[in-house]
Amino acid sequence: MRGVRHSGNDDHLAQLPADTLLDLVRDPGNEADPNAIQVQQQGVFLGWIAREIARPLSLALDEDPTPDIRALLATDARSIAQQSGADQLHVHNAVTLTIVLAPKMTAPAARRKFGSG
């Protein structure tokens, strides 16, 4: 995740443990990168997906139907904040995400896979 310092939400990020589910939101109006993808947590902007990952991921997000895409905070931001302070999160390259991309399951396929009573 890049641009953490520009988000102004270091304090919010500093409260998030590893494995926090994050939202990926397309930002096609971004003048610096038409493939830009914002990273948010419950509507709070945290940063952007790195440019080299944003292009292929933006294509996936724009597909119809959109695949099932999950983004999780891979680093425990709380531990970084405790060591360095919340205002220093942006200097760490360790604020990473795990992104999982899978085909969107239809309702019948989901029932077969996960069972339905």
URMO-V724049 format. One line per field, one symbol per residue. ss: DSSP state (@ for helix, = for strand, . for the rest). phi: phi as a letter, one per 40 degrees, with the letter a starting at -180 (. if undefined). psi: psi as a letter, one per 30 degrees, with the letter a starting at -180 (. if undefined). Layout:
# URMO-V724049
ss->???
phi->???
psi->???
This chain:
# URMO-V724049
ss->.=.@@@@..@@@@.......======..........=====..=====..@@@@@@@@@@@@.....======...@@@@@@@@.@@@@@@.....======....@@@@@@@@...
phi->.bgdcccgbdccdccccdgccbbbbcbcccccaccdbcbbbfgccbibcddcccdccccccccbccccbbbbccbccccccccbgdcbdccccccbbbbbbadcccdccccccbgac
psi->klgefffgheeeeffkllgkklkkkkifgjffjfgkkkkljhfkkfalkkeffeeeeeeeffljlkljkkkkkfkjfeeeeeefkefgeffkggillkkkklkkkleeeeeeeflk.
